Amino acid sequence: MSAFIRADRINLDVPIFLQREREATGWGGMFLGAAFDTPKRSLIRLLDDISFEIREGDRLAILGRNGAGKSTLLRVLNRVYQPTSGELTVQGSCQALLNMSLGFSGEATVRENIFLRGIAMGLKAAFLRPQVESILEFAGLEHKVNHRLRTLSSGQKMRLGFAISTSVQHDIMLMDEWVGAGDSEFMAKAKERMQSRVGGSKIVVLASHSVGLLRDMCNKGIVLEGGKLAYAGDITSSLKCYHGMMAQLRANKVITIEDAAPSPAAQIYGVIEEIRQGDGDGLFLVKGWMVDTEGALPSGIALEMDGHRYVAHAVERVRRPDVMRHLGLHTDECGFLASVHVSGVLRPSQLGEQLRVLGGSSSDHADAPLRIAAAVAATLRETD
Ligand SMILES: Nc1ncnc2c1ncn2[C@@H]1O[C@H](COP(=O)(O)OP(=O)(O)OP(=O)(O)O)[C@@H](O)[C@H]1O
């Protein structure tokens, strides 16, 4: 069965209770106000007329500033909130990494909480029983199995929540901002498991402010503003829209939904995946991919080192169907292999970790810094 999510004109209204502004300054007046002045109930709209569709294979980024409605939308997709109106169809089993303490009870033991949380996630006790040991082992809490949950540290509770939530592979994965309360050893384990779960999911929906993470992981995006859908499209144009909105905010402008459409200036981005020595002194081969936000294919590369600029004398196009699929491009010719001569330098490590690789429409106009992959950065850091 294929997985998909379809939201059709979803609205979400929630009740809020507001207390009248109190004027009393004496303790007697305050006491009476607090005791008899009942709060006024009203409804506010948290999500307003949201429509989008996500199909199998999609990785959707939810973008927007603080309070835009990202977590609320994830909760609606996870059925924590029922939309007030509109129609939501979610086909496929859902795994939500939203609230790590969902279903936990402080008075119950760690073992009991595995069942409580698992059942809150819709898993059966018979399924959970054989999983208990591996969940405890992953969380590093074997020695706490019969302790009450409230005696655990907040990091330990987070580890337990994460271990239970990710113990099963689901079709759809909903994730809020990366939960980072563990120590470095646990975070390394957690990252590995997350990558495997994301890889095994048919659909991933991720709300985050981490642009690099979203760009690397997602192929589609939606931008929310004030609970409304400001933009929906591929990840490139969605990020552009988001950056445009943030720039307006920094300039103290009031954002309207109409303003949120991406600005016409194209931006170039890409990744450097390899830098190796070529045949000849000072010749380097630089491999990677780059695109611009208008979907055009830039073809210029330059290296910048110690204030000097070394322009690529040849840039060969390389087919990259993986990047095309990931970013939803119309062509796969976004990869490149550039030859650059840097006089007096023999090995990549001598280029140094301050090296910047710049992309542009032509090598003479290359001024957009491209991201250097971790493995390449490590090579540049190597000492001879
Ligand atoms: N249960 C609720 N009752 C009243 N208001 C709420 C409720 N839940 C969320 N809100 C409000 O809805 C708005 C959107 O909140 P939400 O948590 O979805 O934002 P967000 O985009 O995830 O923000 P952030 O980037 O800060 O995490 C906020 O103004 C928040 O105060």
The ligand as a Gaussian input file, in Angstrom:
#p B3LYP/6-31G(d) Opt

LIG

0 1
 N       -2.764000      24.630000      22.639000
 C       -2.559000      25.885000      22.270000
 N       -3.350000      26.874000      22.727000
 C       -3.158000      28.159000      22.347000
 N       -2.187000      28.563000      21.504000
 C       -1.364000      27.631000      21.029000
 C       -1.491000      26.238000      21.375000
 N       -0.528000      25.540000      20.738000
 C        0.177000      26.449000      20.019000
 N       -0.318000      27.705000      20.185000
 C        0.143000      28.936000      19.536000
 O        0.167000      28.674000      18.138000
 C        1.271000      29.324000      17.518000
 C        2.082000      28.307000      16.739000
 O        2.769000      27.458000      17.651000
 P        3.756000      26.311000      17.147000
 O        4.318000      25.639000      18.348000
 O        3.055000      25.474000      16.149000
 O        4.880000      27.195000      16.411000
 P        6.222000      26.736000      15.687000
 O        6.168000      27.255000      14.285000
 O        6.448000      25.286000      15.861000
 O        7.294000      27.588000      16.495000
 P        8.830000      27.266000      16.915000
 O        9.669000      27.495000      15.694000
 O        9.071000      28.322000      17.948000
 O        8.878000      25.882000      17.463000
 C        2.047000      30.016000      18.631000
 O        1.669000      31.375000      18.668000
 C        1.570000      29.288000      19.896000
 O        1.596000      30.160000      21.004000

